[in-house]
Amino acid sequence: MKLKTKYRITFLSCNLLTEAESAVRPLQAKAGFALFS
């Protein structure tokens, strides 16, 4: 596996994680708010 390819895959998976996190965070906030109200 070429280093460039490896780097690209790592970069893409990091991007996916960040996107998933920013999608989940508002949901978690809503769920937490629902629990505490």
matplotlib code that plots the C-alpha trace (Angstrom):
import matplotlib.pyplot as plt

x = [0.0, 1.4, 1.8, -0.4, -3.2, -2.9, -2.9, -6.0, -7.9, -7.0, -8.0, -11.4, -12.2, -11.3, -13.7, -16.4, -16.0, -16.1, -19.3, -20.9, -20.0, -21.5, -24.6, -24.9, -24.2, -27.4, -29.4, -27.6, -28.2, -31.9, -32.1, -30.3, -32.6, -35.7, -34.4, -33.7, -36.9]
y = [0.0, 3.4, 6.0, 8.4, 6.0, 5.1, 8.8, 9.4, 6.6, 7.8, 11.3, 10.1, 8.0, 11.0, 13.1, 10.5, 10.4, 14.1, 14.3, 11.5, 13.2, 16.5, 14.7, 12.8, 15.7, 17.7, 14.4, 13.8, 17.3, 16.9, 13.6, 15.1, 18.1, 15.8, 13.8, 16.8, 18.8]
z = [0.0, -1.0, 1.7, -0.2, -0.3, 3.3, 4.2, 2.1, 3.7, 7.2, 6.2, 4.8, 7.9, 10.2, 8.1, 8.4, 12.2, 12.5, 10.3, 12.3, 15.6, 14.5, 13.4, 16.6, 19.0, 18.4, 18.9, 22.2, 23.3, 22.5, 24.3, 27.3, 27.3, 27.2, 30.1, 32.3, 31.5]

ax = plt.figure().add_subplot(projection="3d")
ax.plot(x, y, z, "-o")
ax.set_aspect("equal")
plt.show()
